[in-house]
């Protein structure tokens, strides 16, 4: 009897695609062929100004959430956009929590 080959799918990439369907601007901004999706050795750099952020070549897509995307909620100017941003913040945070669980092999 032939042994069955187990194949695991890349759940993180699947989640990126699903999230991209929900929030195309946020996800397409994080996906970059020259950038790693995640590397625990590369820490997020918080508090950068615009120039430092643009020149930051040593980052990951997951760090991009912490360095920029999760900060946008507090920058909204209208009540309607603040509500939308709060909802998207929750969804992005849930995605990041699940991503880390998958990365650590707990899911």
C-alpha positions in Angstrom: 0.0 0.0 0.0 1.3 3.4 -1.0 1.9 5.9 1.8 -0.4 8.9 1.7 1.6 12.1 1.4 0.4 14.8 3.8 0.4 18.3 2.3 -0.1 21.3 4.5 -1.4 24.5 3.0 0.1 27.9 3.8 -2.7 29.2 6.0 -1.1 32.6 6.4 -1.1 33.2 2.7 -4.7 32.0 2.5 -5.7 34.5 5.2 -3.9 37.3 3.5 -6.0 36.6 0.4 -9.2 36.5 2.3 -8.4 39.7 4.2 -7.4 41.3 0.9 -10.9 40.6 -0.5 -12.3 42.4 2.6 -9.8 45.2 2.8 -8.0 45.4 -0.6 -6.1 48.6 0.2 -4.7 47.5 3.5 -3.6 44.1 2.3 -2.2 45.0 -1.1 -0.1 47.6 0.8 1.4 44.9 3.0 2.2 42.4 0.2 5.5 43.1 -1.4 7.6 40.5 -3.2 10.8 41.8 -1.7 9.4 41.8 1.9 9.0 38.8 4.1 5.6 38.1 5.4 6.9 37.7 9.0 10.2 37.2 10.7 10.3 37.1 14.5 13.9 38.4 14.5 12.8 41.6 12.8 11.0 43.8 15.4 8.4 46.5 14.5 9.9 50.0 14.6 7.4 52.3 16.2 7.3 56.1 16.2 8.9 56.6 12.9 8.3 59.8 11.0 7.3 59.6 7.3 10.8 59.8 6.0 12.1 57.1 8.4 9.1 54.9 7.5 9.7 55.2 3.7 13.4 54.5 4.1 12.8 51.5 6.4 13.8 48.5 4.2 14.2 46.1 7.0 10.6 45.2 7.9 7.9 42.6 7.3 4.3 42.6 6.1 3.1 41.8 9.7 5.3 44.6 11.1 3.5 46.9 8.6 0.3 46.4 10.5 1.9 47.6 13.7 4.0 50.3 12.1 1.2 51.9 10.1 -2.2 50.2 9.6 -3.2 49.7 13.2 -2.3 53.4 13.8 -4.7 54.7 11.2 -7.8 54.3 13.4 -6.8 57.2 15.6 -6.2 59.4 12.6 -9.8 59.4 11.2 -11.5 62.8 11.1 -15.2 62.0 10.8 -17.5 60.0 13.0 -18.5 57.7 10.1 -14.8 56.9 9.3 -13.9 56.4 12.9 -16.7 53.8 13.2 -15.5 52.0 10.1 -11.9 52.2 11.2 -12.8 50.8 14.6 -14.4 47.8 12.9 -11.5 47.2 10.6 -9.1 47.5 13.5 -10.9 44.6 15.2 -10.8 42.5 12.1 -7.1 43.2 11.5 -6.3 42.5 15.2 -8.2 39.2 14.9 -6.2 38.3 11.8 -2.9 39.1 13.5 -3.9 37.0 16.5 -4.8 34.0 14.2 -1.7 34.5 12.1 0.5 34.3 15.2 -1.3 31.2 16.5 -0.7 29.6 13.1 2.9 30.7 13.0 3.5 29.2 16.4 1.8 26.0 15.3 -1.1 26.4 17.8 -3.8 26.2 15.1 
